[in-house]
Amino acid sequence: MKIKKASNSKMIKAINEKSILNLIYMEGPIPRVKLAEKTGLSQQTITNIVNRLLSERIVLETSGVSNGGGRKPIPLIINGRNMYAIGIEIAVKYIRGTLMDFENNIITESIEQVPIYRDEEQPLKYIFRVVERLLEFVPNREALKGIGCSIQGIVDSENGIVVYAAGVRLNNFPLKEKIQEHFGYPVYLQNDANLLAIVENLNGTLASSRQNITLKFDYGIGGAAVVNKQLVHGADNVAFEFGHYKAFMGKEAYPCHCGSKGCLTTLASLSGLKRNEGYLLEEFSLGVREKNKQALQLFGKLESAISYAIANVITLLNPDHVLLTGQIIDTLTDELVPLLEQHVRELIPESCKKVKLIQLSKTPDESKLAVGLVMHEFFAVPIDQYYL
């Protein structure tokens, strides 16, 4: 990764520092000479930046490794135990928070049960309570690098706005601004599917992939697309709302909260199953396993709709991986996933057959993923903020 010239010296400095930090994080332990080789920066520039990072205890020196003679290069690593982040999961029935260091050690957790959200200010009150409790356990407030928030819904992550989250009664709500004003730390907001995709692409099951899709079947249905290791945001930062793929017609084209009808989420999500068919997930799963006729008929319709939807987006985007997750996948793994694998492969063209359908053993805790969002932003190189 060669650093190109930009017109703003302050911006160049920020890019250079983030590039070095990113390399140490992704490839450390790594000596200074390797940093110079990989960035194209001079040894003096590397020394100046590294000395500053050492003084702030963001990076550490480790024991030198012999190179066959002469002075041993001293590898550098991220001082993950000296940096912290808070992750918040904003769910329909609760607000969960986790305080972790940058080595993924959990310091403490907190949760607020929510009987019902009555207005848009109520989620904020619960979030504030959880964050305030977590802050009491931060060893060094200056070492807290930010607060990450995960929410199921449509999110404009660039501007920190919850465009629409039906379950928590938020509509065009400036959540990032509200939290940032209250606590004074950087705040990052992302919907749950995009967040999962970011973390899994950074250092998870999709780390080796460059083109992939993440699909989450949960209270709602979320999707995220990654092209050339970059999350696809769309013109309005709300791209790949997979739950609103039009999947059902006729009498099964139930109205959706988005204003349309027949969306995948109206039946193939926890909320859709309950609202339109009267099933709780465990009850539906039991009915499928016990071969209940009504449950099996519905299961067949859902499996077919999901298979066609996945096959169509594979055909359009040609990903190398599709990651499946969410409570519906967790609960119906044995019954659903083998059928999806079989039918999707029957539906996609020969040119897309190399795609791999994978799943997580269990849907991750979103508050911990939200910590990963802070780490991602802290180490991200702000290339989009400069011009040649």
C-alpha positions as CSV (number, residue, x, y, z in Angstrom):
1,M,0.0,0.0,0.0
2,K,1.9,3.1,-1.3
3,I,0.9,6.4,0.2
4,K,0.1,8.9,-2.6
5,K,0.6,12.7,-2.4
6,A,-2.3,14.8,-1.3
7,S,-2.8,18.5,-1.1
8,N,-3.3,18.8,2.6
9,S,-0.3,18.2,4.9
10,K,-2.5,17.5,8.0
11,M,-4.5,14.9,6.0
12,I,-1.3,13.3,4.8
13,K,-0.1,13.0,8.4
14,A,-3.3,11.4,9.5
15,I,-3.3,9.0,6.6
16,N,0.3,8.0,7.2
17,E,-0.3,7.4,10.9
18,K,-3.4,5.4,10.3
19,S,-1.6,3.3,7.6
20,I,1.1,2.4,10.1
21,L,-1.4,1.7,12.8
22,N,-3.4,-0.5,10.4
23,L,-0.3,-2.5,9.4
24,I,0.8,-3.1,13.0
25,Y,-2.7,-4.2,13.9
26,M,-3.2,-6.5,10.9
27,E,0.4,-7.8,10.5
28,G,2.1,-7.3,13.9
29,P,4.6,-8.0,15.3
30,I,6.2,-6.0,12.5
31,P,9.5,-4.1,12.6
32,R,10.0,-0.5,11.4
33,V,11.9,-1.5,8.3
34,K,8.9,-3.6,7.1
35,L,6.6,-0.7,7.8
36,A,8.8,1.5,5.5
37,E,8.7,-1.2,2.8
38,K,5.0,-1.6,2.8
39,T,4.0,2.1,3.0
40,G,6.7,3.6,0.9
41,L,7.4,6.2,3.7
42,S,10.9,7.2,4.7
43,Q,12.6,5.7,7.7
44,Q,12.5,9.1,9.4
45,T,8.8,9.5,8.9
46,I,8.3,5.9,10.3
47,T,10.5,6.8,13.3
48,N,8.6,10.0,14.0
49,I,5.2,8.4,13.9
50,V,6.2,5.2,15.8
51,N,7.9,7.3,18.5
52,R,4.7,9.3,19.0
53,L,2.6,6.1,19.1
54,L,5.1,4.6,21.7
55,S,4.8,7.7,23.9
56,E,1.0,7.5,23.8
57,R,1.3,3.7,24.6
58,I,-0.8,2.8,21.6
59,V,2.0,0.5,20.3
60,L,4.7,-1.5,22.2
61,E,8.1,-2.8,21.2
62,T,8.7,-6.6,21.6
63,S,11.9,-8.6,21.7
64,G,14.1,-8.3,18.6
65,V,14.5,-11.1,16.1
66,S,17.9,-12.0,14.8
67,N,18.3,-11.4,11.1
68,G,21.6,-13.3,10.8
69,G,23.9,-10.6,12.1
70,G,24.0,-6.9,13.1
71,R,21.3,-5.1,15.0
72,K,18.1,-7.1,15.6
73,P,14.9,-5.5,14.2
74,I,12.5,-4.7,17.0
75,P,9.0,-5.8,16.1
76,L,6.0,-3.6,17.1
77,I,2.6,-4.6,18.3
78,I,-0.6,-2.9,19.2
79,N,-1.0,-2.3,23.0
80,G,-4.5,-3.7,23.0
81,R,-4.7,-3.9,26.8
82,N,-4.3,-0.1,27.0
83,M,-7.2,0.8,24.8
84,Y,-10.9,0.3,25.4
85,A,-14.3,0.5,23.7
86,I,-17.9,0.3,24.6
87,G,-20.4,-1.7,22.4
88,I,-24.1,-1.2,22.7
89,E,-26.8,-3.5,21.3
90,I,-30.2,-1.8,20.8
91,A,-32.8,-4.5,20.7
92,V,-36.6,-4.7,20.9
93,K,-36.7,-6.0,24.5
94,Y,-33.4,-4.8,25.9
95,I,-30.3,-2.6,25.7
96,R,-27.1,-4.5,26.2
97,G,-23.6,-3.0,26.7
98,T,-20.1,-4.5,26.8
99,L,-16.8,-2.8,27.8
100,M,-13.8,-4.5,26.3
101,D,-10.2,-3.8,25.6
102,F,-8.6,-4.0,22.2
103,E,-7.4,-7.6,22.8
104,N,-11.1,-8.6,23.1
105,N,-11.0,-9.1,26.8
106,I,-14.4,-8.3,28.4
107,I,-14.0,-5.9,31.3
108,T,-17.7,-5.8,32.3
109,E,-21.2,-6.0,30.8
110,S,-24.6,-4.4,31.6
111,I,-28.1,-4.9,30.4
112,E,-31.4,-3.0,30.8
113,Q,-34.7,-4.9,30.1
114,V,-37.2,-2.8,28.2
115,P,-40.9,-3.6,28.7
116,I,-42.0,-1.3,25.8
117,Y,-40.7,1.7,23.9
118,R,-43.3,4.5,24.1
119,D,-41.4,7.2,22.3
120,E,-38.1,8.0,20.5
121,E,-36.5,9.5,23.6
122,Q,-37.0,6.3,25.7
123,P,-34.3,4.2,24.0
124,L,-31.9,7.0,24.6
125,K,-32.5,7.0,28.4
126,Y,-31.8,3.2,28.5
127,I,-28.7,3.6,26.4
128,F,-27.4,6.4,28.7
129,R,-28.0,4.2,31.8
130,V,-26.0,1.3,30.4
131,V,-23.1,3.5,29.2
132,E,-22.9,5.3,32.5
133,R,-22.6,2.0,34.4
134,L,-19.9,0.7,32.0
135,L,-17.9,4.0,32.3
136,E,-17.4,3.3,36.0
137,F,-15.2,0.3,35.1
138,V,-13.0,2.0,32.4
139,P,-9.5,1.9,33.9
140,N,-8.4,5.0,32.0
141,R,-11.1,7.3,30.5
142,E,-8.6,8.8,28.1
143,A,-7.9,5.4,26.7
144,L,-11.6,4.8,25.7
145,K,-11.6,5.1,21.9
146,G,-15.3,5.3,21.3
147,I,-18.8,3.9,21.6
148,G,-20.2,1.5,18.9
149,C,-23.9,1.0,18.5
150,S,-25.7,-1.9,16.7
151,I,-29.4,-1.7,15.9
152,Q,-31.8,-3.7,13.7
153,G,-33.2,-1.3,11.2
154,I,-32.4,1.0,8.4
155,V,-29.4,3.1,9.3
156,D,-27.5,6.0,7.7
157,S,-24.2,5.2,9.3
158,E,-22.3,8.0,7.6
159,N,-24.5,10.6,9.3
160,G,-25.3,8.5,12.4
161,I,-29.1,8.6,11.8
162,V,-31.5,5.7,12.5
163,V,-33.7,6.1,9.4
164,Y,-36.2,3.6,10.6
165,A,-36.2,1.0,13.4
166,A,-39.8,-0.2,14.0
167,G,-39.0,-2.3,17.0
168,V,-37.6,0.6,19.0
169,R,-39.8,3.4,17.6
170,L,-37.0,5.4,16.0
171,N,-37.6,7.3,12.8
172,N,-35.0,9.7,11.3
173,F,-33.4,9.9,14.7
174,P,-29.9,11.4,15.1
175,L,-28.7,8.8,17.6
176,K,-25.0,9.3,17.0
177,E,-25.3,13.1,17.7
178,K,-27.3,12.5,20.9
179,I,-24.9,10.0,22.4
180,Q,-21.8,11.9,21.3
181,E,-23.1,15.2,22.9
182,H,-23.9,13.4,26.1
183,F,-20.6,11.5,26.6
184,G,-18.1,13.4,24.5
185,Y,-16.6,10.2,22.9
186,P,-16.6,9.3,19.2
187,V,-19.8,7.3,18.4
188,Y,-20.2,4.9,15.5
189,L,-23.6,3.6,14.4
190,Q,-24.3,0.6,12.2
191,N,-27.2,-1.7,11.5
192,D,-26.7,-5.3,12.8
193,A,-26.1,-7.0,9.4
194,N,-23.6,-4.4,8.2
195,L,-21.8,-4.5,11.5
196,L,-21.5,-8.3,11.4
197,A,-20.2,-8.1,7.9
198,I,-17.6,-5.5,8.9
199,V,-16.3,-7.6,11.8
200,E,-16.3,-10.9,9.9
201,N,-14.4,-9.3,7.0
202,L,-11.9,-7.7,9.4
203,N,-10.8,-10.8,11.3
204,G,-13.5,-13.4,11.1
205,T,-14.9,-16.1,8.8
206,L,-14.8,-13.7,5.8
207,A,-11.2,-12.4,6.3
208,S,-9.9,-14.2,3.2
209,S,-12.9,-13.1,1.1
210,R,-13.1,-10.0,-1.2
211,Q,-16.6,-10.3,-2.5
212,N,-19.3,-11.5,-0.1
213,I,-22.8,-11.3,1.2
214,T,-24.0,-11.5,4.8
215,L,-27.6,-12.4,5.5
216,K,-29.2,-12.3,9.0
217,F,-32.6,-13.9,9.6
218,D,-33.7,-12.6,13.0
219,Y,-36.4,-10.3,14.5
220,G,-36.1,-8.7,11.1
221,I,-34.0,-9.6,8.1
222,G,-30.8,-7.8,7.3
223,G,-28.2,-8.0,4.6
224,A,-24.8,-6.6,3.7
225,A,-22.7,-6.7,0.6
226,V,-19.0,-6.4,0.4
227,V,-17.2,-5.7,-2.9
228,N,-13.4,-5.6,-3.1
229,K,-13.3,-5.5,0.7
230,Q,-15.5,-2.4,0.8
231,L,-19.0,-2.4,2.3
232,V,-21.6,-1.3,-0.2
233,H,-23.4,1.7,1.2
234,G,-25.6,2.9,-1.6
235,A,-26.6,6.5,-2.6
236,D,-28.4,7.1,0.7
237,N,-26.3,4.8,2.9
238,V,-29.1,2.2,3.1
239,A,-28.0,-0.4,0.5
240,F,-28.8,-4.1,0.5
241,E,-32.0,-4.2,2.7
242,F,-32.4,-7.9,1.9
243,G,-35.5,-8.2,4.1
244,H,-37.4,-6.0,1.7
245,Y,-36.7,-8.3,-1.3
246,K,-40.1,-9.0,-2.8
247,A,-40.6,-12.7,-2.2
248,F,-44.3,-13.4,-1.7
249,M,-47.4,-12.8,-3.9
250,G,-51.1,-13.3,-3.8
251,K,-52.7,-14.0,-0.4
252,E,-49.2,-14.3,1.2
253,A,-48.2,-10.8,0.1
254,Y,-48.6,-9.4,3.6
255,P,-48.2,-5.6,4.2
256,C,-44.8,-4.6,5.4
257,H,-43.8,-1.7,7.7
258,C,-41.7,-0.3,4.8
259,G,-45.0,0.6,3.0
260,S,-44.9,-2.2,0.4
261,K,-46.2,-5.8,0.3
262,G,-44.7,-9.3,0.0
263,C,-41.3,-8.5,1.5
264,L,-39.2,-11.4,2.7
265,T,-39.3,-10.2,6.3
266,T,-43.1,-10.4,6.4
267,L,-42.8,-14.2,6.8
268,A,-39.2,-15.3,7.1
269,S,-38.3,-13.3,10.3
270,L,-39.3,-13.7,13.9
271,S,-41.6,-10.7,13.8
272,G,-43.2,-11.8,10.5
273,L,-43.8,-15.4,11.7
274,K,-45.5,-14.1,14.8
275,R,-47.5,-11.2,13.3
276,N,-48.7,-13.0,10.1
277,E,-48.8,-16.7,11.0
278,G,-49.1,-16.7,14.8
279,Y,-45.9,-18.7,15.4
280,L,-43.1,-18.1,17.9
281,L,-39.8,-19.5,16.6
282,E,-39.5,-22.4,19.0
283,E,-43.1,-23.4,18.4
284,F,-42.5,-23.3,14.6
285,S,-39.3,-25.2,14.9
286,L,-40.9,-27.9,17.0
287,G,-43.8,-28.2,14.5
288,V,-41.3,-28.7,11.6
289,R,-39.3,-31.3,13.5
290,E,-42.5,-33.2,14.5
291,K,-43.8,-33.1,10.9
292,N,-46.9,-31.0,11.7
293,K,-48.6,-30.5,8.4
294,Q,-49.3,-26.7,8.7
295,A,-45.8,-26.0,10.0
296,L,-44.2,-28.1,7.1
297,Q,-46.3,-26.3,4.5
298,L,-45.2,-22.9,5.8
299,F,-41.6,-24.1,6.1
300,G,-41.6,-25.2,2.4
301,K,-42.8,-21.7,1.4
302,L,-40.2,-20.0,3.4
303,E,-37.4,-22.2,2.3
304,S,-38.4,-21.7,-1.4
305,A,-38.6,-17.9,-1.0
306,I,-35.3,-17.7,0.8
307,S,-33.6,-19.9,-1.8
308,Y,-34.8,-17.9,-4.7
309,A,-33.9,-14.6,-3.0
310,I,-30.3,-15.8,-2.2
311,A,-29.9,-17.3,-5.7
312,N,-30.9,-14.0,-7.3
313,V,-28.5,-11.9,-5.4
314,I,-25.7,-14.4,-6.0
315,T,-26.5,-14.1,-9.7
316,L,-26.4,-10.3,-9.6
317,L,-23.3,-9.8,-7.4
318,N,-21.3,-13.0,-8.0
319,P,-19.9,-13.2,-4.4
320,D,-17.3,-15.8,-3.4
321,H,-19.0,-16.3,0.0
322,V,-22.5,-16.0,1.5
323,L,-22.6,-15.9,5.3
324,L,-25.9,-17.0,6.9
325,T,-26.7,-16.1,10.5
326,G,-29.5,-15.0,12.9
327,Q,-31.8,-16.8,15.3
328,I,-33.8,-18.5,12.5
329,I,-30.6,-20.0,11.1
330,D,-29.4,-21.0,14.6
331,T,-32.7,-22.7,15.5
332,L,-33.5,-24.4,12.2
333,T,-29.9,-25.2,11.1
334,D,-30.4,-28.9,10.5
335,E,-33.7,-28.5,8.7
336,L,-33.1,-25.4,6.7
337,V,-29.5,-24.9,5.8
338,P,-28.9,-28.2,3.8
339,L,-32.0,-27.4,1.7
340,L,-30.8,-23.9,1.0
341,E,-27.4,-25.2,0.0
342,Q,-29.0,-27.7,-2.4
343,H,-31.7,-25.4,-4.0
344,V,-29.5,-22.3,-4.3
345,R,-26.9,-24.3,-6.2
346,E,-29.7,-25.6,-8.5
347,L,-30.9,-22.1,-9.2
348,I,-27.7,-20.2,-9.8
349,P,-25.9,-20.1,-13.2
350,E,-22.8,-22.2,-13.8
351,S,-20.7,-19.1,-13.7
352,C,-21.5,-18.6,-10.0
353,K,-21.1,-22.2,-8.8
354,K,-17.8,-21.5,-7.0
355,V,-19.7,-19.5,-4.3
356,K,-19.5,-20.9,-0.7
357,L,-22.5,-20.8,1.6
358,I,-21.2,-20.7,5.2
359,Q,-22.8,-20.1,8.6
360,L,-21.7,-19.1,12.0
361,S,-22.0,-21.7,14.8
362,K,-24.0,-19.1,16.7
363,T,-25.1,-15.6,16.1
364,P,-22.7,-13.3,17.9
365,D,-23.5,-11.0,20.7
366,E,-24.1,-7.6,19.0
367,S,-22.7,-5.5,21.8
368,K,-19.4,-7.3,21.3
369,L,-19.6,-6.8,17.6
370,A,-20.2,-3.1,18.3
371,V,-16.9,-3.0,20.1
372,G,-15.4,-4.4,16.9
373,L,-16.9,-1.4,15.0
374,V,-14.9,1.0,17.2
375,M,-11.8,-1.0,16.6
376,H,-12.4,-1.0,12.9
377,E,-12.9,2.8,12.8
378,F,-9.9,3.4,15.0
379,F,-7.5,1.5,12.6
380,A,-9.2,2.4,9.3
381,V,-7.1,4.4,6.9
382,P,-9.2,7.5,5.8
383,I,-8.3,7.2,2.1
384,D,-11.6,8.7,1.1
385,Q,-10.8,12.0,2.9
386,Y,-8.0,13.1,0.5
387,Y,-7.6,13.7,-3.2
388,L,-4.6,13.5,-5.5
